[in-house]
Amino acid sequence: MFNNNNKTILLTGCAGFIGSNFVPYFLKKYENYNLVNLDVLTYAGDLENLKEVENHPRYKFIKGNICNRELVEFIFNGYDIQGVIHFAAESHVDNSIKNPGVFIETNVNGTFTLLDIAYRYWMEKPFKYRDRYLAANNDPLSTEASLPRFHHISTDEVYGTLSEDSNDLFTEKTPYSPNSPYSASKASSDMVVRSYVETYGMNCVVTNCSNNYGPKQHDEKLIPTIIRNALQGNPIPIYGDGKNIRDWLYVLDHCKGIDLVYHTGKTGETYNIGGRNEKTNLQIVNRICEILDEKVPRSSCHSELGSGSSYKELITFVADRAGHDRRYAIDATKLENELGWKADETFDTGIMKTVEWYLEKYK
């Protein structure tokens, strides 16, 4: 059993990419938290991602769906949950185009279920937390930092698309304009969180992040797809003309931003977390191919090829995705100035670490 002197936080979806990087980071940094990870283990979740912490005394994995109200209530009551960091989401745009209903169910209804149970467990009525949370500080006017908090992890895709002007950036005040069923479901869940702040006075924060990359990302995503296909000698598929622009954020930098907002962000506020690393998809694939050319030359993988053969020769342009947003880029000034966050990795350092991790995985 957990140490009862610690606060227990419910994490959702942490067998997936970002969460499985967050869990080891958070356990190592903080000794005063127990972590319960609720994950239904869809195709995107893999307990191998959490092998390093599976026997940790302050970590507990529970397989289950965030839409299962009875299960979530059981977890809140059984573990006295005093915080939620909500990662769980269906997140692949192509899948949302083929099967949008799953995205509405998980991302909207699942978020509502978590919020509503947290509200009823933590609060007596709107704008009134239960006395035991206030008494924890021996202060009837206890600060929001001591109150149970709900942290919702969202995406920059809720803002829609930007022009190709480099001065045009998503800020926390950018109107929502989602263009895919995935981004619409995330925008909807953000609004549900906002409603629980405004209507019930619940201690919630939202972070919207740019494209993450790094270790443990699912094979379906762009960077693992590039690396895997290159090593197998298969065509490397790039949508459209390859000039769609994304702002790339190294996953551990994102985890540090979540940590900072969870602990020091202001109730009801949204914070954008971005890497300030705008790259076209074509720039991404070219850089990865250059690293692979250096580390594992094609001639060493495919002996029939000449020594001058580059992985770039495998780049293949395919039909563009329906509703493919042209450009995302986040302005992280608010997070940097108000909370002191700063990305530790440049794209060059982050992509090198990422490629090396996948080379180890795919070897």
C-alpha positions in Angstrom: 0.0 0.0 0.0 1.0 3.6 -0.5 2.4 5.9 2.2 -0.6 7.6 3.7 1.4 10.7 4.4 1.7 11.3 0.7 -0.9 12.9 -1.6 -2.1 10.5 -4.3 -2.6 11.9 -7.8 -4.6 10.1 -10.5 -2.9 10.1 -13.9 -4.8 9.0 -17.0 -3.4 7.5 -20.1 0.1 7.2 -18.9 1.0 4.0 -20.8 1.0 6.3 -23.9 3.8 8.5 -25.2 3.8 11.7 -23.1 2.5 10.1 -19.9 5.1 7.3 -19.9 7.8 9.9 -20.1 6.1 11.9 -17.3 5.7 9.1 -14.8 9.4 8.3 -14.3 10.3 12.0 -14.3 7.7 12.8 -11.7 8.4 9.9 -9.4 12.1 10.7 -9.4 11.6 14.4 -8.7 8.9 14.2 -6.0 8.9 11.8 -3.0 5.7 13.2 -1.5 3.3 11.8 -4.2 1.8 8.5 -4.9 0.7 8.0 -8.5 -2.2 5.9 -9.8 -2.2 5.5 -13.6 -5.6 4.6 -15.1 -5.2 3.5 -18.8 -7.5 1.3 -20.9 -4.5 0.2 -23.0 -5.7 0.9 -26.5 -3.3 0.3 -29.4 -1.5 3.5 -28.3 -0.8 2.3 -24.8 2.0 -0.1 -23.9 3.0 -1.2 -20.4 6.5 -1.8 -21.8 6.8 2.0 -21.8 6.6 1.9 -18.0 8.8 -1.2 -17.3 11.2 1.0 -15.4 8.6 1.9 -12.7 6.2 -1.1 -12.6 7.5 -2.1 -9.2 7.9 1.3 -7.8 6.4 1.6 -4.3 4.7 4.9 -5.1 3.2 3.8 -8.4 0.1 1.8 -9.2 -1.3 0.8 -12.6 -5.0 0.2 -13.1 -6.4 -1.0 -16.4 -9.7 0.7 -17.2 -11.6 3.3 -19.1 -12.0 6.9 -18.0 -15.6 6.8 -19.2 -16.3 4.1 -16.6 -17.9 6.2 -13.9 -18.1 3.4 -11.3 -14.4 2.5 -11.7 -13.3 6.2 -11.5 -15.4 6.7 -8.3 -13.9 3.5 -6.8 -10.4 4.9 -7.5 -11.2 8.3 -5.9 -12.6 6.7 -2.8 -10.1 3.9 -2.5 -7.0 6.0 -3.0 -8.2 9.4 -1.7 -7.3 11.1 -4.9 -6.2 14.7 -4.3 -5.1 15.7 -7.8 -5.7 14.7 -11.4 -3.3 15.1 -14.4 -5.4 14.1 -17.4 -3.3 12.8 -20.4 -5.7 10.2 -21.7 -7.0 11.0 -25.2 -7.5 9.5 -28.6 -5.1 11.6 -30.6 -4.4 10.4 -34.1 -6.0 12.7 -36.7 -6.2 10.1 -39.4 -8.1 7.8 -37.1 -10.5 10.6 -36.1 -11.4 11.1 -39.8 -12.2 7.4 -40.1 -14.0 6.9 -36.8 -14.9 10.2 -35.1 -17.3 8.7 -32.6 -14.5 7.1 -30.5 -12.9 10.5 -30.2 -16.0 12.2 -28.9 -16.6 9.4 -26.4 -13.1 9.3 -24.9 -12.0 12.9 -25.2 -15.3 14.7 -24.4 -17.3 12.2 -22.3 -14.2 10.8 -20.6 -13.0 14.2 -19.6 -16.5 15.1 -18.3 -16.6 11.9 -16.2 -13.3 12.6 -14.5 -14.2 16.3 -13.9 -17.6 15.5 -12.4 -16.3 12.8 -10.1 -13.5 15.0 -9.0 -15.9 17.9 -8.3 -18.2 15.7 -6.2 -15.3 14.1 -4.3 -13.4 17.4 -3.5 -16.2 19.9 -3.1 -19.3 20.3 -1.0 -21.0 22.7 -3.4 -20.0 25.3 -6.0 -17.0 27.4 -4.8 -16.8 25.4 -1.5 -14.0 22.8 -1.1 -14.5 20.3 1.7 -13.1 21.4 5.0 -10.4 18.7 5.2 -8.6 20.3 2.2 -8.8 23.7 3.9 -7.8 22.3 7.2 -4.7 20.7 5.7 -3.0 24.1 5.9 -4.6 25.1 9.2 -5.8 28.0 7.2 -9.5 28.7 6.5 -8.4 30.8 3.6 -6.2 28.1 2.1 -4.5 29.0 -1.1 -5.4 27.3 -4.4 -1.9 25.6 -4.4 -3.0 23.5 -1.4 -6.3 22.5 -3.0 -6.8 19.4 -5.1 -6.2 20.4 -8.7 -7.4 19.1 -12.1 -4.8 19.5 -14.9 -6.1 18.9 -18.4 -3.6 18.2 -21.1 -4.7 19.6 -24.5 -3.2 20.5 -27.9 -2.5 23.4 -30.2 -4.7 21.9 -32.8 -7.8 23.4 -31.1 -6.7 26.7 -32.5 -7.0 25.6 -36.1 -4.4 26.7 -38.7 -2.1 29.7 -39.0 -0.9 31.7 -42.0 2.7 31.1 -43.1 3.7 34.4 -41.6 6.3 33.6 -38.9 4.9 36.4 -36.7 1.5 34.7 -36.6 1.5 32.5 -33.5 -1.1 30.8 -31.3 -1.5 32.5 -27.9 -3.8 31.7 -25.0 -6.2 34.3 -26.5 -6.4 32.8 -30.0 -10.0 31.8 -30.8 -10.7 28.1 -31.1 -11.2 26.9 -34.6 -10.7 23.1 -34.8 -10.6 21.5 -38.2 -10.6 17.8 -37.6 -12.8 15.5 -35.4 -9.8 15.0 -33.2 -9.1 18.7 -32.6 -12.9 19.4 -32.2 -13.1 16.7 -29.5 -10.1 18.3 -27.7 -11.6 21.8 -28.0 -14.8 20.5 -26.6 -13.1 18.9 -23.6 -11.2 22.2 -23.0 -14.6 23.9 -22.8 -16.0 21.4 -20.4 -13.0 22.0 -18.1 -13.6 25.8 -18.3 -17.2 25.3 -17.4 -16.2 23.5 -14.1 -14.0 26.5 -13.2 -16.7 29.1 -14.0 -19.7 27.3 -12.7 -18.3 25.4 -9.7 -15.2 27.2 -8.8 -13.1 24.1 -9.3 -9.3 24.4 -9.2 -8.4 23.5 -12.9 -5.7 24.4 -15.3 -5.3 23.6 -19.0 -2.1 23.3 -21.1 -2.1 23.3 -24.8 1.1 21.9 -26.3 2.7 21.8 -29.8 3.8 18.6 -31.6 5.7 16.4 -29.2 8.6 14.1 -30.2 11.0 11.9 -28.3 11.3 8.4 -26.9 8.3 6.0 -26.6 6.2 7.7 -29.2 3.8 5.3 -31.0 5.0 3.8 -34.3 2.2 5.5 -36.3 3.4 9.0 -35.7 5.6 10.9 -38.2 9.1 10.7 -36.7 8.9 6.9 -35.8 7.4 6.3 -39.2 10.3 8.0 -40.9 12.9 6.1 -39.0 11.2 2.7 -39.2 10.6 2.9 -42.9 14.1 4.2 -43.6 15.7 1.3 -41.7 13.5 -1.2 -43.6 14.3 0.3 -46.9 10.6 1.1 -47.5 9.2 4.4 -49.0 9.0 7.2 -46.4 5.5 8.7 -46.9 5.1 12.5 -46.7 1.6 14.1 -47.1 1.1 16.6 -49.9 4.0 18.8 -50.7 5.7 18.2 -47.3 5.5 21.9 -46.4 3.1 21.7 -43.6 4.7 23.4 -40.6 4.6 22.2 -37.0 6.3 23.6 -33.8 8.2 20.7 -32.3 8.5 20.2 -28.5 10.8 17.6 -26.9 8.6 15.4 -24.7 10.7 15.8 -21.5 10.5 19.6 -21.9 6.7 19.2 -22.1 6.7 17.1 -18.9 8.6 19.8 -17.1 6.1 22.4 -18.3 3.2 20.2 -17.0 4.9 19.9 -13.7 5.4 23.6 -13.4 1.8 24.5 -14.4 0.3 21.8 -12.1 2.2 23.2 -9.1 2.3 27.0 -9.8 -0.2 27.8 -12.5 -3.2 30.0 -11.6 -6.6 28.5 -11.3 -8.7 28.7 -14.5 -5.7 29.7 -16.6 -4.5 28.2 -19.9 -0.8 27.9 -20.6 0.6 27.1 -24.1 3.7 24.9 -24.1 5.7 25.2 -27.4 9.3 24.4 -28.4 9.9 27.4 -30.7 11.1 24.9 -33.3 9.1 25.4 -36.4 9.9 22.9 -39.1 8.2 21.6 -42.2 7.6 17.9 -42.5 10.2 17.9 -45.3 12.8 19.5 -43.1 12.1 16.9 -40.4 12.5 13.9 -42.8 15.6 15.4 -44.4 17.3 15.9 -41.0 16.4 12.4 -39.8 17.8 11.0 -43.1 21.0 12.9 -42.6 21.4 11.5 -39.1 20.7 8.0 -40.3 23.1 8.4 -43.2 25.8 9.2 -40.7 24.9 6.6 -38.0 23.7 3.6 -40.1 24.6 4.2 -43.8 22.1 2.5 -46.2 25.0 0.5 -47.6 25.4 -1.2 -44.2 21.7 -2.1 -44.0 21.2 -3.0 -47.7 24.4 -4.4 -49.2 23.1 -4.2 -52.7 23.2 -0.4 -52.6 26.2 1.7 -53.4 28.0 3.5 -50.7 26.7 6.9 -51.8 23.0 6.0 -51.4 21.1 8.2 -49.0 17.9 7.5 -47.1 16.5 10.7 -48.7 16.0 8.6 -51.9 13.2 6.8 -50.0 11.1 10.0 -49.5 7.7 9.6 -51.3 5.0 12.2 -51.5 1.5 10.8 -51.0 -2.1 12.2 -51.2 -2.6 14.9 -48.6 -4.7 14.2 -45.5 -8.3 15.6 -45.5 -8.5 18.9 -43.7 -4.7 19.0 -43.2 -3.9 22.2 -41.3 -1.0 24.1 -42.9 0.8 25.5 -39.9 0.8 25.4 -36.1 3.2 27.4 -34.0 2.8 28.3 -30.3 3.8 31.4 -28.4 5.0 30.2 -25.0 5.7 33.7 -23.7 3.1 33.5 -20.9 4.5 30.2 -19.5 8.1 31.6 -19.8 7.4 34.9 -18.3 4.9 34.1 -15.6 6.2 30.6 -14.4 9.8 30.7 -15.6 9.6 27.7 -18.0 12.2 27.2 -20.7 12.8 24.4 -23.1 16.1 22.6 -22.3 16.4 20.9 -25.8 16.9 22.5 -29.1 15.6 20.6 -32.1 19.0 19.5 -33.0 19.8 18.0 -29.6 16.3 16.6 -29.2 16.1 14.9 -32.5 19.5 13.3 -32.0 18.4 11.8 -28.7 15.2 10.6 -30.4 16.8 9.0 -33.4 19.3 7.2 -31.1 16.5 5.8 -28.9 14.6 4.5 -32.0 17.8 3.0 -33.4 18.1 1.0 -30.2 14.4 0.0 -30.4 14.4 -1.0 -34.1 17.8 -2.7 -34.2 
